[in-house]
Amino acid sequence: MAELKYQPVSHNHDAFLKKARKRGGFQVAYQALAVEYAVANEMLAARARAGLTQEAVAARMGTTKSTISRLESAGKHAPSLTSLKKYAEAVGCKIQFKLIPQR
């Protein structure tokens, strides 16, 4: 089965954030999900570097496109470490994890 190449949709995240920050309560909600957004951003960047579609990643993981969509979305649910490891392998990466002491 030929894999489709990923063609990213243009998105200016800085412009999006600038506009979104004008909405009441946005900053508090965004900060509450900062780690989830960082993980989702890393996943999307890795998939883009690999040139893969959600369908291609799903096929490599033995799952569905909708599952990949949920994994890549921040705030809806927290993916398990097992799922993150499978995703990383599917996009040709490995996971690096560390806990940083709070000051």
VMD Tcl script that draws the C-alpha trace (Angstrom):
set ca {
  {0.00 0.00 0.00}
  {1.47 3.35 -1.03}
  {1.67 5.90 1.76}
  {0.24 9.34 1.17}
  {2.60 12.21 1.73}
  {1.57 14.73 4.35}
  {0.77 18.17 2.98}
  {0.38 20.54 5.94}
  {-2.32 23.16 5.97}
  {-0.84 26.59 6.52}
  {-1.41 27.84 10.05}
  {0.14 30.82 11.76}
  {0.04 29.75 15.41}
  {1.41 33.07 16.68}
  {-1.35 34.99 14.90}
  {-3.93 32.52 16.22}
  {-2.68 33.00 19.79}
  {-2.60 36.79 19.46}
  {-6.24 36.81 18.41}
  {-7.31 34.15 20.92}
  {-5.69 35.93 23.89}
  {-8.22 38.74 23.45}
  {-11.00 36.38 24.54}
  {-11.82 36.36 28.24}
  {-10.50 33.33 30.10}
  {-8.41 32.09 27.20}
  {-5.02 32.58 28.83}
  {-6.00 30.71 32.01}
  {-7.45 27.80 30.01}
  {-4.44 27.71 27.66}
  {-1.96 27.68 30.54}
  {-3.87 24.87 32.25}
  {-3.27 22.72 29.16}
  {0.30 23.85 28.44}
  {1.83 20.38 28.74}
  {-0.90 18.80 26.61}
  {-0.40 21.44 23.91}
  {3.37 20.90 24.00}
  {2.95 17.14 23.54}
  {0.44 17.62 20.71}
  {2.78 20.11 19.02}
  {5.69 17.65 19.22}
  {3.54 14.89 17.74}
  {2.34 17.04 14.86}
  {5.87 18.25 14.14}
  {7.21 14.67 14.12}
  {4.47 13.51 11.75}
  {5.16 16.47 9.45}
  {8.91 15.72 9.43}
  {8.11 12.12 8.53}
  {5.84 13.32 5.71}
  {2.97 11.13 6.86}
  {-0.78 11.56 6.95}
  {-2.89 10.55 9.92}
  {-4.07 7.60 7.83}
  {-0.48 6.44 7.24}
  {0.39 6.70 10.94}
  {-2.79 4.82 11.81}
  {-1.89 2.02 9.40}
  {1.60 1.74 10.89}
  {0.10 1.58 14.40}
  {-2.70 -0.80 13.44}
  {-5.42 1.64 14.44}
  {-7.77 4.20 12.87}
  {-7.36 7.76 11.64}
  {-9.84 8.94 14.29}
  {-7.62 7.46 16.99}
  {-4.64 9.37 15.62}
  {-6.73 12.54 15.50}
  {-7.61 12.08 19.19}
  {-3.97 11.41 20.09}
  {-2.88 14.62 18.37}
  {-5.52 16.81 20.00}
  {-4.70 18.60 23.23}
  {-7.10 18.72 26.12}
  {-9.61 16.09 25.05}
  {-7.84 13.17 26.70}
  {-4.37 12.20 27.80}
  {-2.75 9.51 25.65}
  {-1.10 6.62 27.46}
  {2.64 6.20 27.42}
  {2.12 3.01 25.42}
  {0.20 4.94 22.75}
  {2.84 7.67 22.65}
  {5.59 5.07 22.20}
  {3.70 3.41 19.33}
  {3.07 6.81 17.72}
  {6.73 7.77 18.04}
  {7.82 4.51 16.41}
  {5.28 4.99 13.60}
  {6.74 8.43 12.74}
  {10.35 7.27 13.07}
  {11.09 8.79 16.46}
  {11.76 7.79 20.02}
  {10.41 9.40 23.17}
  {12.56 11.38 25.53}
  {11.00 12.14 28.90}
  {12.29 13.96 31.95}
  {10.91 15.43 35.13}
  {12.17 18.89 35.96}
  {12.18 20.00 39.61}
  {9.99 22.98 40.38}
  {11.83 25.93 41.81}
}
mol new
graphics top color blue
foreach p $ca { graphics top sphere $p radius 0.5 }
foreach p [lrange $ca 0 end-1] q [lrange $ca 1 end] { graphics top cylinder $p $q radius 0.2 }
display resetview
